[in-house]
Amino acid sequence: MDSSTEEADGTINICARCREAATQLCNGCHKAPDGEGGHVETVWYCSVKCQKADWKFHKSECKKAQDRRSLYCVGETAKRAFFRLVQRIFDLDVVAVEAKEDTLYVWEGPKDRSILNPFPSEHLHSDQDKQAAMAWMNCGSSEDYMQVLVEAMLQDVPFEVAEVLIPKVKYQRRVVVIEPNGHESDSSKSEHVIFKITINKDEDYALDITGAQFGFYDPVTPWVSYQQTRIETLGKIRPLKHLRDSHRLPSKDFSEEKGWDATRKALNGSFAKIFGSASKSWQVQNGPFSAMLKLREGTFRQKQGNLLDFIDQRIGARMKQLQEAEDPKKEALGAS
């Protein structure tokens, strides 16, 4: 338990067990999400004795709150890992960017789409612009890359998952990429795909790593709120036994296809495998993700950074192979 004398507004805290003045709080659920977009009410105790005596009453709600916190932490970790990856394999040749009203316009240059194109930091100055550009049309890829990591990190949280297709989104902002021939690709006019995750049997959440292309930046949102604020038309909801059962991972015949789409699909599978192997190796060296998710915020952030750096090193090694290959596309397809 953490110690504290009183709430910031001067309110005297009351022990959940004996109703006397309390100075210690339950660290297990402190500041955990409440399932509606807020946080659970802090539970206070006057002593360890009272906390232990109250545990049989508090245990169920505390565990649910911890599971919610784990989901939110995993969602944020997956989002950060995804954007780190996409910054390395950004495939557009960006020559200009303009933010105008509710639209981020991105002009694409004459170079072919390739993961060897440098990320256009000189044109994207704010974090929101960078996230929006990296998220553009990447919802399927985010599933491919992140499903293994998310499932590994949630290994001790019982959950059910479904893939949700959204034919038409609501947006606060959109990204329009203008190709060299003048054709415009508008993120708001394309089908969006996300995961719907159910924890604690009856708590539904949307996991949307690429919502930045629509002006939304939180990867995890209570489902009711997500449906009300982000979905114009709801499509199919397909239950999955595992996140990895998403149909978007490459099949063997992708290596027989030609062009950038086939190459990108092959790379999706390749990088997904790296996330899987890196997740296993990191846990061997640092302990299970379940223990990491129970750490206090400062320590968790440090571990999260270490994990992201570890994955980044593995991705960097694969990128080096592609950069040094005589034919990067052939190298990518050969590893699918």
Secondary structure, DSSP 8 states (H G I E B T S, - for coil): -EE-SS-TT----B-TTT-SB--EE-TTTTT-B-SSSSB----EESSHHHHHHHHHHHHHHHHHHHHHHHHHHHHHHHHHHHHHHHHHH----EEEEEEETTEEEEEE-SS---TTS---TTT--SHHHHHHHHHTT-HHHHHHHHHHHHHHHTTTS-EEEEEEEESEE--S-EEEEE-TTS-EEEGGGS-EEEEEEEETTTEEEEE-TTGGGGT---SEEEHHHHHHHHEEE---EEEESSGGG-TTS--GGGGG--SHHHHHHHHHHHHHHHHHHHHHHHHHHH--HHHHTTS-HHHHHHHHHHHHHHHHHHHHHHHHHHHHSSSHHHHHHHT-
